[in-house]
Amino acid sequence: MSRYALSRCALSRCARSRYARFAASLLLLVFSGAHARGDAAPDAATRKLAFDMFKQLVEINTTDSVGNTTTAAKAMAQRLLDAGFAPQDMVVAGPNERKGNLVVRYHGEGKLKPVLLICHLDVVEARREDWTTDPFQFVEKDGYVYGRGTQDVKVGDAILIATLIRFRREGYVPDRDLIVALTADEEGGTSNGVDWLLKNRRELIDAEYVLNPDSGGVDSENGKVVDVQLGATEKLYADYLIVATNSGGHSSLPRPDNAIYELGAALERLRATPFPFELNAVTRAYFERDAALEPKDVAADMRALTGSTLDVQAAERLSRDARFNSTLRTTCVPTRLDAGHANNALPQRAQALVNCRIFPGHSKEEIRRDLVRVVADPQLKVLYVANDGSHNEVAPEDKSPAPPPIRADVLRALDRVSAHMWHGVPVIAEMETGASDSIYTNAAGMPSYGVSGVAIDRDDVRAHGRDERLRLTSFYAGLDFYARVLRVLTTSK
């Protein structure tokens, strides 16, 4: 119909009515098609289910000291059973009664090898006296939910299980199986769940590649999304103990070689001697792409890093921001102190736990030797703290695995979903400056990528900290995001 004919038709009330009915039918058709393809946002039932599971998980204490991941794993298994999943499609298993892991398989057409999604159930210790709310009570206020694990990373656990239940209810059949593993001891302890599954039940989780909501992420400012990050590589985690000892004595006769003084001097040397700046292919690309989002002076320094030689002055300026500092070098920081045995006695022993996040390419033993040089005191010992809690004079020589090639299909899925949800914000590959369970799956030959759709304000990162919280709107957006990404990745073309 020509524009002229249409305009004449529009003069007729009857024609307007027919046109309105046609438009409404078209919209209904588009909406119905979108819903059938899974392009619709999660419905009210899915949102409520996800919220209820999020609350349930936060209120189950899964700390290493007194918590129990088995309780959380069984709670999520029951949610799946209640939704109609077959008992034979899930397993709760682990090395002991407190460190259980849940593995559930969602069956697809089997055209391709499965995708594995890993997310840990355990959380960092939290003291009630440090928080304004109970860290193990799910508190909703002012548009946020508070509780240990709201950012790291029970939000991911709830989203993954809710997504599987939604897929089953909608009858979605992916072109390959989806495996979800909710695991123990990512935050510490002696029974890392991903490592245990790989060594003892590899057949449950063997996959072509891995997505990990505990890495990557979505950056926002005042709730507005500014970028989506794909975790493409990560640092190596290691703990060390710096120990000062002497014979002690009566506190009325103080001595200059007080163990606390000696330890304090060593920690001051550590603070004043940062590790050298480094770049790799992932972090170089990160600074190149992130420069477009930063203020002019910061962007200029980022671009200066990407030349043939590293611009040290630009790196120095950028390192004043903790985010960029941790991306540019190995970091080692004291996190725990212990000294003395009586109020009226000179300490016979003082020690500091130093937590390091090691830039890829360096081993734990190499960093231990670096710490020995920085401490520069033969009377002090630098010991490696193994996963079993033992203290060793030599650390392992293992290094972070080489980053896997970024899969084009994963990057396309993130681009497509991000463009739909946040209208063209960039997707940027990044190096995880913490550490995650991806180190185990990468080392096992399963390329692993950090993918999380949960937005957190850059100035409100409270993981491992006091009053951990998450915007409720971010939770629901992350729920929407993961379903969309998985459908894009597992719908046959």
Secondary structure, 3 states (H helix, E strand, C coil): CCHHHHHHHHCCHHHHHHHHHHHHHHHHHHHHHHHHHCCCCCCHHHHHHHHHHHHHHHCCCCCCCCCCHHHHHHHHHHHHHHCCCCHHHEEEECCCCCCCEEEEEECCCCCEEEEEEEEECCCCCCCHHHCCCCCCCCEEECCEEECCCCCCCHHHHHHHHHHHHHHHHHCCCCCEEEEEEEECCCCCCCCCHHHHHHHHCHHHHCCCEEEECCCCEEEEECCEEEEEEEEEEECEEEEEEEEEECCCEECCCCCCCCHHHHHHHHHHHHHHCCCCCCCCHHHHHHHHHHHHHCCHHHHHHHHHHCCCCCCHHHHHHHCCCHHHHHHHCCEEEEEEEEECCCCCEECCEEEEEEEEEECCCCCHHHHHHHHHHHHCCCCCEEEEECCCCCEECCCCCCCCCCCCCCCHHHHHHHHHHHHHHHCCCCEEEEEECCCCCHHHHHHCCCCEEECCCCEEECCCCCCCCCCCEEEHHHHHHHHHHHHHHHHHHHCCC
